[in-house]
Amino acid sequence: MTVGTLPAALKIGNQTYALGTLTEESTEKYSGRGNRMAGWIRLHPDLTGVFLGEVLWHEIIHQVLEQGEFKDANADEKLIERLSCGVSGVLLDNPELVKWMQELAVQRAP
């Protein structure tokens, strides 16, 4: 099932992150990676469906924590994993919430 393509970039906090694909040497080790200083999030090229969404949220949460200057933003992978799965589940199970949030975004746009 095709659900469209990911955007080229995401605004997270006060920074825009380019979305891309992990390099081949990173794909054996990671499903996703993010770099705040360089402004990118890269995902494994073979990810699809719900797992792709969970990995993307995982990387987004890492960046939110880093921007919030949490001292150990990368230390608690279990917490980040649980949050990313939880957020993905809420969004997937509540399309009306997503629609409502999209309407808020339109109202907020300059």
Jmol script that loads the backbone (N, CA, C; Angstrom):
load data "model"
ATOM      1  N   MET A   1       0.842  -1.179   0.000  1.00  0.00           N
ATOM      2  CA  MET A   1       0.000   0.000   0.000  1.00  0.00           C
ATOM      3  C   MET A   1       0.883   1.236   0.000  1.00  0.00           C
ATOM      4  N   THR A   2       0.660   2.138  -0.910  1.00  0.00           N
ATOM      5  CA  THR A   2       1.410   3.365  -0.993  1.00  0.00           C
ATOM      6  C   THR A   2       0.631   4.465  -0.282  1.00  0.00           C
ATOM      7  N   VAL A   3       1.320   5.228   0.552  1.00  0.00           N
ATOM      8  CA  VAL A   3       0.656   6.302   1.285  1.00  0.00           C
ATOM      9  C   VAL A   3       1.243   7.663   0.948  1.00  0.00           C
ATOM     10  N   GLY A   4       1.973   7.747  -0.115  1.00  0.00           N
ATOM     11  CA  GLY A   4       2.578   9.016  -0.488  1.00  0.00           C
ATOM     12  C   GLY A   4       4.050   9.045  -0.113  1.00  0.00           C
ATOM     13  N   THR A   5       4.634  10.183  -0.320  1.00  0.00           N
ATOM     14  CA  THR A   5       6.061  10.313  -0.033  1.00  0.00           C
ATOM     15  C   THR A   5       6.254  11.241   1.159  1.00  0.00           C
ATOM     16  N   LEU A   6       7.353  11.033   1.838  1.00  0.00           N
ATOM     17  CA  LEU A   6       7.709  11.910   2.943  1.00  0.00           C
ATOM     18  C   LEU A   6       8.088  13.280   2.397  1.00  0.00           C
ATOM     19  N   PRO A   7       7.872  14.325   3.189  1.00  0.00           N
ATOM     20  CA  PRO A   7       8.337  15.643   2.738  1.00  0.00           C
ATOM     21  C   PRO A   7       9.864  15.673   2.683  1.00  0.00           C
ATOM     22  N   ALA A   8      10.401  16.633   1.980  1.00  0.00           N
ATOM     23  CA  ALA A   8      11.857  16.758   1.855  1.00  0.00           C
ATOM     24  C   ALA A   8      12.490  17.270   3.139  1.00  0.00           C
ATOM     25  N   ALA A   9      11.692  17.956   3.964  1.00  0.00           N
ATOM     26  CA  ALA A   9      12.225  18.531   5.201  1.00  0.00           C
ATOM     27  C   ALA A   9      11.112  18.637   6.239  1.00  0.00           C
ATOM     28  N   LEU A  10      11.521  18.694   7.509  1.00  0.00           N
ATOM     29  CA  LEU A  10      10.600  18.888   8.626  1.00  0.00           C
ATOM     30  C   LEU A  10      11.104  20.036   9.480  1.00  0.00           C
ATOM     31  N   LYS A  11      10.195  20.864   9.950  1.00  0.00           N
ATOM     32  CA  LYS A  11      10.556  21.891  10.919  1.00  0.00           C
ATOM     33  C   LYS A  11      10.303  21.306  12.296  1.00  0.00           C
ATOM     34  N   ILE A  12      11.343  21.245  13.092  1.00  0.00           N
ATOM     35  CA  ILE A  12      11.261  20.733  14.453  1.00  0.00           C
ATOM     36  C   ILE A  12      11.788  21.840  15.349  1.00  0.00           C
ATOM     37  N   GLY A  13      10.916  22.379  16.171  1.00  0.00           N
ATOM     38  CA  GLY A  13      11.316  23.521  16.986  1.00  0.00           C
ATOM     39  C   GLY A  13      11.691  24.681  16.091  1.00  0.00           C
ATOM     40  N   ASN A  14      12.871  25.227  16.301  1.00  0.00           N
ATOM     41  CA  ASN A  14      13.302  26.381  15.514  1.00  0.00           C
ATOM     42  C   ASN A  14      14.235  26.006  14.364  1.00  0.00           C
ATOM     43  N   GLN A  15      14.297  24.728  14.034  1.00  0.00           N
ATOM     44  CA  GLN A  15      15.251  24.274  13.025  1.00  0.00           C
ATOM     45  C   GLN A  15      14.547  23.422  11.970  1.00  0.00           C
ATOM     46  N   THR A  16      15.031  23.527  10.749  1.00  0.00           N
ATOM     47  CA  THR A  16      14.529  22.688   9.669  1.00  0.00           C
ATOM     48  C   THR A  16      15.530  21.565   9.418  1.00  0.00           C
ATOM     49  N   TYR A  17      15.016  20.350   9.324  1.00  0.00           N
ATOM     50  CA  TYR A  17      15.836  19.158   9.100  1.00  0.00           C
ATOM     51  C   TYR A  17      15.514  18.577   7.736  1.00  0.00           C
ATOM     52  N   ALA A  18      16.530  18.374   6.911  1.00  0.00           N
ATOM     53  CA  ALA A  18      16.358  17.706   5.630  1.00  0.00           C
ATOM     54  C   ALA A  18      16.151  16.215   5.898  1.00  0.00           C
ATOM     55  N   LEU A  19      15.176  15.614   5.228  1.00  0.00           N
ATOM     56  CA  LEU A  19      14.961  14.175   5.343  1.00  0.00           C
ATOM     57  C   LEU A  19      15.675  13.485   4.201  1.00  0.00           C
ATOM     58  N   GLY A  20      16.356  12.401   4.526  1.00  0.00           N
ATOM     59  CA  GLY A  20      17.085  11.669   3.507  1.00  0.00           C
ATOM     60  C   GLY A  20      17.228  10.209   3.865  1.00  0.00           C
ATOM     61  N   THR A  21      18.095   9.540   3.141  1.00  0.00           N
ATOM     62  CA  THR A  21      18.319   8.103   3.292  1.00  0.00           C
ATOM     63  C   THR A  21      19.693   7.869   3.901  1.00  0.00           C
ATOM     64  N   LEU A  22      19.759   6.894   4.786  1.00  0.00           N
ATOM     65  CA  LEU A  22      21.040   6.517   5.376  1.00  0.00           C
ATOM     66  C   LEU A  22      22.016   6.062   4.301  1.00  0.00           C
ATOM     67  N   THR A  23      23.285   6.309   4.530  1.00  0.00           N
ATOM     68  CA  THR A  23      24.296   5.793   3.625  1.00  0.00           C
ATOM     69  C   THR A  23      24.393   4.277   3.802  1.00  0.00           C
ATOM     70  N   GLU A  24      24.883   3.606   2.807  1.00  0.00           N
ATOM     71  CA  GLU A  24      24.925   2.143   2.815  1.00  0.00           C
ATOM     72  C   GLU A  24      25.660   1.585   4.030  1.00  0.00           C
ATOM     73  N   GLU A  25      26.766   2.210   4.423  1.00  0.00           N
ATOM     74  CA  GLU A  25      27.531   1.684   5.555  1.00  0.00           C
ATOM     75  C   GLU A  25      26.781   1.841   6.882  1.00  0.00           C
ATOM     76  N   SER A  26      25.802   2.745   6.947  1.00  0.00           N
ATOM     77  CA  SER A  26      25.028   2.935   8.174  1.00  0.00           C
ATOM     78  C   SER A  26      23.813   2.025   8.265  1.00  0.00           C
ATOM     79  N   THR A  27      23.389   1.448   7.149  1.00  0.00           N
ATOM     80  CA  THR A  27      22.135   0.695   7.154  1.00  0.00           C
ATOM     81  C   THR A  27      22.211  -0.597   7.945  1.00  0.00           C
ATOM     82  N   GLU A  28      23.403  -1.164   8.124  1.00  0.00           N
ATOM     83  CA  GLU A  28      23.520  -2.388   8.913  1.00  0.00           C
ATOM     84  C   GLU A  28      23.380  -2.103  10.400  1.00  0.00           C
ATOM     85  N   LYS A  29      23.684  -0.882  10.793  1.00  0.00           N
ATOM     86  CA  LYS A  29      23.717  -0.518  12.202  1.00  0.00           C
ATOM     87  C   LYS A  29      22.462   0.215  12.680  1.00  0.00           C
ATOM     88  N   TYR A  30      21.844   1.001  11.813  1.00  0.00           N
ATOM     89  CA  TYR A  30      20.771   1.900  12.235  1.00  0.00           C
ATOM     90  C   TYR A  30      19.536   1.793  11.345  1.00  0.00           C
ATOM     91  N   SER A  31      18.376   2.083  11.965  1.00  0.00           N
ATOM     92  CA  SER A  31      17.139   2.257  11.205  1.00  0.00           C
ATOM     93  C   SER A  31      16.953   3.723  10.844  1.00  0.00           C
ATOM     94  N   GLY A  32      17.517   4.594  11.678  1.00  0.00           N
ATOM     95  CA  GLY A  32      17.441   6.028  11.435  1.00  0.00           C
ATOM     96  C   GLY A  32      18.494   6.746  12.247  1.00  0.00           C
ATOM     97  N   ARG A  33      18.855   7.931  11.804  1.00  0.00           N
ATOM     98  CA  ARG A  33      19.844   8.758  12.496  1.00  0.00           C
ATOM     99  C   ARG A  33      19.459  10.223  12.294  1.00  0.00           C
ATOM    100  N   GLY A  34      19.851  11.050  13.241  1.00  0.00           N
ATOM    101  CA  GLY A  34      19.619  12.477  13.109  1.00  0.00           C
ATOM    102  C   GLY A  34      20.861  13.241  13.536  1.00  0.00           C
ATOM    103  N   ASN A  35      21.028  14.427  12.981  1.00  0.00           N
ATOM    104  CA  ASN A  35      22.162  15.262  13.336  1.00  0.00           C
ATOM    105  C   ASN A  35      21.667  16.705  13.431  1.00  0.00           C
ATOM    106  N   ARG A  36      21.583  17.190  14.669  1.00  0.00           N
ATOM    107  CA  ARG A  36      21.074  18.545  14.886  1.00  0.00           C
ATOM    108  C   ARG A  36      21.989  19.595  14.264  1.00  0.00           C
ATOM    109  N   MET A  37      23.287  19.446  14.462  1.00  0.00           N
ATOM    110  CA  MET A  37      24.225  20.457  13.961  1.00  0.00           C
ATOM    111  C   MET A  37      24.191  20.561  12.432  1.00  0.00           C
ATOM    112  N   ALA A  38      24.073  19.426  11.770  1.00  0.00           N
ATOM    113  CA  ALA A  38      24.028  19.422  10.307  1.00  0.00           C
ATOM    114  C   ALA A  38      22.606  19.598   9.770  1.00  0.00           C
ATOM    115  N   GLY A  39      21.606  19.432  10.642  1.00  0.00           N
ATOM    116  CA  GLY A  39      20.215  19.645  10.233  1.00  0.00           C
ATOM    117  C   GLY A  39      19.663  18.579   9.321  1.00  0.00           C
ATOM    118  N   TRP A  40      19.887  17.308   9.683  1.00  0.00           N
ATOM    119  CA  TRP A  40      19.313  16.240   8.857  1.00  0.00           C
ATOM    120  C   TRP A  40      18.812  15.081   9.708  1.00  0.00           C
ATOM    121  N   ILE A  41      17.852  14.365   9.124  1.00  0.00           N
ATOM    122  CA  ILE A  41      17.375  13.080   9.627  1.00  0.00           C
ATOM    123  C   ILE A  41      17.425  12.135   8.444  1.00  0.00           C
ATOM    124  N   ARG A  42      18.059  10.976   8.656  1.00  0.00           N
ATOM    125  CA  ARG A  42      18.175   9.981   7.579  1.00  0.00           C
ATOM    126  C   ARG A  42      17.558   8.673   8.045  1.00  0.00           C
ATOM    127  N   LEU A  43      16.832   8.045   7.135  1.00  0.00           N
ATOM    128  CA  LEU A  43      16.112   6.812   7.429  1.00  0.00           C
ATOM    129  C   LEU A  43      16.597   5.672   6.543  1.00  0.00           C
ATOM    130  N   HIS A  44      16.494   4.466   7.063  1.00  0.00           N
ATOM    131  CA  HIS A  44      16.889   3.275   6.304  1.00  0.00           C
ATOM    132  C   HIS A  44      16.032   3.181   5.047  1.00  0.00           C
ATOM    133  N   PRO A  45      16.630   2.926   3.907  1.00  0.00           N
ATOM    134  CA  PRO A  45      15.869   2.926   2.649  1.00  0.00           C
ATOM    135  C   PRO A  45      14.850   1.796   2.537  1.00  0.00           C
ATOM    136  N   ASP A  46      14.972   0.746   3.337  1.00  0.00           N
ATOM    137  CA  ASP A  46      14.043  -0.382   3.239  1.00  0.00           C
ATOM    138  C   ASP A  46      12.844  -0.267   4.168  1.00  0.00           C
ATOM    139  N   LEU A  47      12.766   0.789   4.971  1.00  0.00           N
ATOM    140  CA  LEU A  47      11.646   0.939   5.900  1.00  0.00           C
ATOM    141  C   LEU A  47      10.367   1.290   5.152  1.00  0.00           C
ATOM    142  N   THR A  48       9.264   0.708   5.615  1.00  0.00           N
ATOM    143  CA  THR A  48       7.961   1.006   5.024  1.00  0.00           C
ATOM    144  C   THR A  48       6.899   0.998   6.122  1.00  0.00           C
ATOM    145  N   GLY A  49       5.739   1.484   5.762  1.00  0.00           N
ATOM    146  CA  GLY A  49       4.564   1.375   6.620  1.00  0.00           C
ATOM    147  C   GLY A  49       4.725   1.977   8.005  1.00  0.00           C
ATOM    148  N   VAL A  50       4.087   1.313   8.964  1.00  0.00           N
ATOM    149  CA  VAL A  50       4.057   1.797  10.334  1.00  0.00           C
ATOM    150  C   VAL A  50       5.461   1.885  10.924  1.00  0.00           C
ATOM    151  N   PHE A  51       6.316   0.923  10.608  1.00  0.00           N
ATOM    152  CA  PHE A  51       7.673   0.949  11.163  1.00  0.00           C
ATOM    153  C   PHE A  51       8.430   2.191  10.698  1.00  0.00           C
ATOM    154  N   LEU A  52       8.247   2.597   9.461  1.00  0.00           N
ATOM    155  CA  LEU A  52       8.859   3.824   8.965  1.00  0.00           C
ATOM    156  C   LEU A  52       8.397   5.014   9.797  1.00  0.00           C
ATOM    157  N   GLY A  53       7.092   5.080  10.078  1.00  0.00           N
ATOM    158  CA  GLY A  53       6.559   6.164  10.895  1.00  0.00           C
ATOM    159  C   GLY A  53       7.136   6.162  12.299  1.00  0.00           C
ATOM    160  N   GLU A  54       7.264   4.977  12.881  1.00  0.00           N
ATOM    161  CA  GLU A  54       7.815   4.878  14.233  1.00  0.00           C
ATOM    162  C   GLU A  54       9.268   5.318  14.279  1.00  0.00           C
ATOM    163  N   VAL A  55      10.038   4.914  13.282  1.00  0.00           N
ATOM    164  CA  VAL A  55      11.451   5.311  13.243  1.00  0.00           C
ATOM    165  C   VAL A  55      11.573   6.819  13.031  1.00  0.00           C
ATOM    166  N   LEU A  56      10.745   7.375  12.166  1.00  0.00           N
ATOM    167  CA  LEU A  56      10.773   8.824  11.958  1.00  0.00           C
ATOM    168  C   LEU A  56      10.447   9.550  13.263  1.00  0.00           C
ATOM    169  N   TRP A  57       9.397   9.118  13.968  1.00  0.00           N
ATOM    170  CA  TRP A  57       9.059   9.745  15.250  1.00  0.00           C
ATOM    171  C   TRP A  57      10.177   9.560  16.268  1.00  0.00           C
ATOM    172  N   HIS A  58      10.833   8.438  16.240  1.00  0.00           N
ATOM    173  CA  HIS A  58      11.967   8.187  17.132  1.00  0.00           C
ATOM    174  C   HIS A  58      13.033   9.272  16.925  1.00  0.00           C
ATOM    175  N   GLU A  59      13.359   9.533  15.669  1.00  0.00           N
ATOM    176  CA  GLU A  59      14.378  10.542  15.364  1.00  0.00           C
ATOM    177  C   GLU A  59      13.885  11.955  15.679  1.00  0.00           C
ATOM    178  N   ILE A  60      12.609  12.222  15.445  1.00  0.00           N
ATOM    179  CA  ILE A  60      12.047  13.530  15.783  1.00  0.00           C
ATOM    180  C   ILE A  60      12.153  13.768  17.288  1.00  0.00           C
ATOM    181  N   ILE A  61      11.801  12.761  18.093  1.00  0.00           N
ATOM    182  CA  ILE A  61      11.867  12.903  19.554  1.00  0.00           C
ATOM    183  C   ILE A  61      13.302  13.151  19.999  1.00  0.00           C
ATOM    184  N   HIS A  62      14.267  12.457  19.399  1.00  0.00           N
ATOM    185  CA  HIS A  62      15.676  12.736  19.710  1.00  0.00           C
ATOM    186  C   HIS A  62      15.990  14.215  19.492  1.00  0.00           C
ATOM    187  N   GLN A  63      15.547  14.761  18.367  1.00  0.00           N
ATOM    188  CA  GLN A  63      15.859  16.155  18.046  1.00  0.00           C
ATOM    189  C   GLN A  63      15.148  17.116  18.998  1.00  0.00           C
ATOM    190  N   VAL A  64      13.910  16.816  19.363  1.00  0.00           N
ATOM    191  CA  VAL A  64      13.187  17.654  20.322  1.00  0.00           C
ATOM    192  C   VAL A  64      13.936  17.680  21.656  1.00  0.00           C
ATOM    193  N   LEU A  65      14.392  16.516  22.107  1.00  0.00           N
ATOM    194  CA  LEU A  65      15.120  16.445  23.374  1.00  0.00           C
ATOM    195  C   LEU A  65      16.451  17.200  23.294  1.00  0.00           C
ATOM    196  N   GLU A  66      17.147  17.062  22.176  1.00  0.00           N
ATOM    197  CA  GLU A  66      18.409  17.789  22.014  1.00  0.00           C
ATOM    198  C   GLU A  66      18.183  19.293  22.021  1.00  0.00           C
ATOM    199  N   GLN A  67      17.156  19.745  21.328  1.00  0.00           N
ATOM    200  CA  GLN A  67      16.867  21.178  21.319  1.00  0.00           C
ATOM    201  C   GLN A  67      16.481  21.664  22.708  1.00  0.00           C
ATOM    202  N   GLY A  68      15.838  20.807  23.483  1.00  0.00           N
ATOM    203  CA  GLY A  68      15.473  21.155  24.852  1.00  0.00           C
ATOM    204  C   GLY A  68      16.635  21.044  25.817  1.00  0.00           C
ATOM    205  N   GLU A  69      17.790  20.706  25.274  1.00  0.00           N
ATOM    206  CA  GLU A  69      19.034  20.587  26.028  1.00  0.00           C
ATOM    207  C   GLU A  69      18.953  19.581  27.177  1.00  0.00           C
ATOM    208  N   PHE A  70      18.229  18.486  26.931  1.00  0.00           N
ATOM    209  CA  PHE A  70      18.253  17.384  27.880  1.00  0.00           C
ATOM    210  C   PHE A  70      19.660  16.810  27.876  1.00  0.00           C
ATOM    211  N   LYS A  71      20.254  16.680  29.020  1.00  0.00           N
ATOM    212  CA  LYS A  71      21.660  16.269  29.106  1.00  0.00           C
ATOM    213  C   LYS A  71      21.909  14.913  28.464  1.00  0.00           C
ATOM    214  N   ASP A  72      20.981  13.986  28.626  1.00  0.00           N
ATOM    215  CA  ASP A  72      21.166  12.642  28.083  1.00  0.00           C
ATOM    216  C   ASP A  72      20.113  12.343  27.024  1.00  0.00           C
ATOM    217  N   ALA A  73      19.992  13.231  26.054  1.00  0.00           N
ATOM    218  CA  ALA A  73      18.963  13.082  25.022  1.00  0.00           C
ATOM    219  C   ALA A  73      19.099  11.778  24.260  1.00  0.00           C
ATOM    220  N   ASN A  74      20.293  11.222  24.202  1.00  0.00           N
ATOM    221  CA  ASN A  74      20.497   9.979  23.474  1.00  0.00           C
ATOM    222  C   ASN A  74      20.626   8.772  24.401  1.00  0.00           C
ATOM    223  N   ALA A  75      20.600   9.002  25.712  1.00  0.00           N
ATOM    224  CA  ALA A  75      20.891   7.925  26.658  1.00  0.00           C
ATOM    225  C   ALA A  75      19.736   6.948  26.829  1.00  0.00           C
ATOM    226  N   ASP A  76      18.520   7.434  26.842  1.00  0.00           N
ATOM    227  CA  ASP A  76      17.405   6.563  27.169  1.00  0.00           C
ATOM    228  C   ASP A  76      16.665   6.105  25.912  1.00  0.00           C
ATOM    229  N   GLU A  77      17.294   5.205  25.183  1.00  0.00           N
ATOM    230  CA  GLU A  77      16.698   4.698  23.936  1.00  0.00           C
ATOM    231  C   GLU A  77      15.365   4.000  24.193  1.00  0.00           C
ATOM    232  N   LYS A  78      15.236   3.320  25.318  1.00  0.00           N
ATOM    233  CA  LYS A  78      13.992   2.610  25.620  1.00  0.00           C
ATOM    234  C   LYS A  78      12.827   3.594  25.758  1.00  0.00           C
ATOM    235  N   LEU A  79      13.051   4.704  26.455  1.00  0.00           N
ATOM    236  CA  LEU A  79      12.017   5.723  26.595  1.00  0.00           C
ATOM    237  C   LEU A  79      11.649   6.311  25.234  1.00  0.00           C
ATOM    238  N   ILE A  80      12.656   6.645  24.445  1.00  0.00           N
ATOM    239  CA  ILE A  80      12.399   7.228  23.129  1.00  0.00           C
ATOM    240  C   ILE A  80      11.669   6.235  22.232  1.00  0.00           C
ATOM    241  N   GLU A  81      12.049   4.968  22.315  1.00  0.00           N
ATOM    242  CA  GLU A  81      11.366   3.929  21.532  1.00  0.00           C
ATOM    243  C   GLU A  81       9.891   3.836  21.911  1.00  0.00           C
ATOM    244  N   ARG A  82       9.616   3.854  23.199  1.00  0.00           N
ATOM    245  CA  ARG A  82       8.225   3.765  23.664  1.00  0.00           C
ATOM    246  C   ARG A  82       7.418   4.993  23.242  1.00  0.00           C
ATOM    247  N   LEU A  83       8.024   6.172  23.376  1.00  0.00           N
ATOM    248  CA  LEU A  83       7.347   7.395  22.961  1.00  0.00           C
ATOM    249  C   LEU A  83       7.066   7.404  21.462  1.00  0.00           C
ATOM    250  N   SER A  84       8.037   7.000  20.662  1.00  0.00           N
ATOM    251  CA  SER A  84       7.847   7.029  19.207  1.00  0.00           C
ATOM    252  C   SER A  84       6.744   6.067  18.778  1.00  0.00           C
ATOM    253  N   CYS A  85       6.702   4.894  19.371  1.00  0.00           N
ATOM    254  CA  CYS A  85       5.629   3.933  19.057  1.00  0.00           C
ATOM    255  C   CYS A  85       4.281   4.463  19.542  1.00  0.00           C
ATOM    256  N   GLY A  86       4.272   5.073  20.730  1.00  0.00           N
ATOM    257  CA  GLY A  86       3.031   5.627  21.277  1.00  0.00           C
ATOM    258  C   GLY A  86       2.479   6.760  20.440  1.00  0.00           C
ATOM    259  N   VAL A  87       3.334   7.703  20.066  1.00  0.00           N
ATOM    260  CA  VAL A  87       2.895   8.833  19.239  1.00  0.00           C
ATOM    261  C   VAL A  87       2.391   8.327  17.892  1.00  0.00           C
ATOM    262  N   SER A  88       3.129   7.411  17.281  1.00  0.00           N
ATOM    263  CA  SER A  88       2.698   6.848  15.991  1.00  0.00           C
ATOM    264  C   SER A  88       1.331   6.196  16.120  1.00  0.00           C
ATOM    265  N   GLY A  89       1.145   5.421  17.184  1.00  0.00           N
ATOM    266  CA  GLY A  89      -0.138   4.745  17.402  1.00  0.00           C
ATOM    267  C   GLY A  89      -1.277   5.725  17.569  1.00  0.00           C
ATOM    268  N   VAL A  90      -1.064   6.775  18.348  1.00  0.00           N
ATOM    269  CA  VAL A  90      -2.117   7.779  18.551  1.00  0.00           C
ATOM    270  C   VAL A  90      -2.489   8.421  17.217  1.00  0.00           C
ATOM    271  N   LEU A  91      -1.503   8.781  16.421  1.00  0.00           N
ATOM    272  CA  LEU A  91      -1.786   9.416  15.136  1.00  0.00           C
ATOM    273  C   LEU A  91      -2.508   8.477  14.176  1.00  0.00           C
ATOM    274  N   LEU A  92      -2.068   7.223  14.139  1.00  0.00           N
ATOM    275  CA  LEU A  92      -2.693   6.253  13.228  1.00  0.00           C
ATOM    276  C   LEU A  92      -4.105   5.869  13.665  1.00  0.00           C
ATOM    277  N   ASP A  93      -4.330   5.825  14.968  1.00  0.00           N
ATOM    278  CA  ASP A  93      -5.635   5.397  15.482  1.00  0.00           C
ATOM    279  C   ASP A  93      -6.649   6.527  15.587  1.00  0.00           C
ATOM    280  N   ASN A  94      -6.210   7.754  15.365  1.00  0.00           N
ATOM    281  CA  ASN A  94      -7.095   8.908  15.537  1.00  0.00           C
ATOM    282  C   ASN A  94      -6.982   9.883  14.371  1.00  0.00           C
ATOM    283  N   PRO A  95      -7.463   9.476  13.195  1.00  0.00           N
ATOM    284  CA  PRO A  95      -7.336  10.346  12.031  1.00  0.00           C
ATOM    285  C   PRO A  95      -8.050  11.693  12.204  1.00  0.00           C
ATOM    286  N   GLU A  96      -9.097  11.734  13.018  1.00  0.00           N
ATOM    287  CA  GLU A  96      -9.783  13.008  13.245  1.00  0.00           C
ATOM    288  C   GLU A  96      -8.894  13.981  14.014  1.00  0.00           C
ATOM    289  N   LEU A  97      -8.065  13.463  14.907  1.00  0.00           N
ATOM    290  CA  LEU A  97      -7.107  14.304  15.621  1.00  0.00           C
ATOM    291  C   LEU A  97      -6.090  14.894  14.642  1.00  0.00           C
ATOM    292  N   VAL A  98      -5.617  14.054  13.735  1.00  0.00           N
ATOM    293  CA  VAL A  98      -4.656  14.517  12.730  1.00  0.00           C
ATOM    294  C   VAL A  98      -5.290  15.605  11.864  1.00  0.00           C
ATOM    295  N   LYS A  99      -6.525  15.389  11.458  1.00  0.00           N
ATOM    296  CA  LYS A  99      -7.239  16.382  10.647  1.00  0.00           C
ATOM    297  C   LYS A  99      -7.379  17.693  11.421  1.00  0.00           C
ATOM    298  N   TRP A 100      -7.725  17.614  12.691  1.00  0.00           N
ATOM    299  CA  TRP A 100      -7.872  18.795  13.529  1.00  0.00           C
ATOM    300  C   TRP A 100      -6.548  19.536  13.644  1.00  0.00           C
ATOM    301  N   MET A 101      -5.448  18.788  13.842  1.00  0.00           N
ATOM    302  CA  MET A 101      -4.128  19.403  13.941  1.00  0.00           C
ATOM    303  C   MET A 101      -3.746  20.087  12.621  1.00  0.00           C
ATOM    304  N   GLN A 102      -4.123  19.468  11.498  1.00  0.00           N
ATOM    305  CA  GLN A 102      -3.835  20.081  10.201  1.00  0.00           C
ATOM    306  C   GLN A 102      -4.589  21.402  10.052  1.00  0.00           C
ATOM    307  N   GLU A 103      -5.822  21.442  10.541  1.00  0.00           N
ATOM    308  CA  GLU A 103      -6.595  22.682  10.496  1.00  0.00           C
ATOM    309  C   GLU A 103      -5.935  23.762  11.359  1.00  0.00           C
ATOM    310  N   LEU A 104      -5.392  23.358  12.515  1.00  0.00           N
ATOM    311  CA  LEU A 104      -4.663  24.310  13.362  1.00  0.00           C
ATOM    312  C   LEU A 104      -3.439  24.855  12.633  1.00  0.00           C
ATOM    313  N   ALA A 105      -2.765  23.978  11.923  1.00  0.00           N
ATOM    314  CA  ALA A 105      -1.553  24.395  11.191  1.00  0.00           C
ATOM    315  C   ALA A 105      -1.914  25.428  10.124  1.00  0.00           C
ATOM    316  N   VAL A 106      -3.034  25.235   9.443  1.00  0.00           N
ATOM    317  CA  VAL A 106      -3.465  26.184   8.414  1.00  0.00           C
ATOM    318  C   VAL A 106      -3.765  27.536   9.064  1.00  0.00           C
ATOM    319  N   GLN A 107      -4.426  27.521  10.214  1.00  0.00           N
ATOM    320  CA  GLN A 107      -4.750  28.783  10.915  1.00  0.00           C
ATOM    321  C   GLN A 107      -3.482  29.480  11.391  1.00  0.00           C
ATOM    322  N   ARG A 108      -2.479  28.709  11.743  1.00  0.00           N
ATOM    323  CA  ARG A 108      -1.225  29.255  12.290  1.00  0.00           C
ATOM    324  C   ARG A 108      -0.318  29.829  11.205  1.00  0.00           C
ATOM    325  N   ALA A 109      -0.481  29.334   9.982  1.00  0.00           N
ATOM    326  CA  ALA A 109       0.403  29.744   8.877  1.00  0.00           C
ATOM    327  C   ALA A 109       0.335  31.251   8.672  1.00  0.00           C
ATOM    328  N   PRO A 110       1.483  31.853   8.368  1.00  0.00           N
ATOM    329  CA  PRO A 110       1.520  33.322   8.156  1.00  0.00           C
ATOM    330  C   PRO A 110       0.773  33.761   6.916  1.00  0.00           C
TER     331      PRO A 110
END
end "model"
wireframe off; spacefill off
backbone 0.3
color backbone group
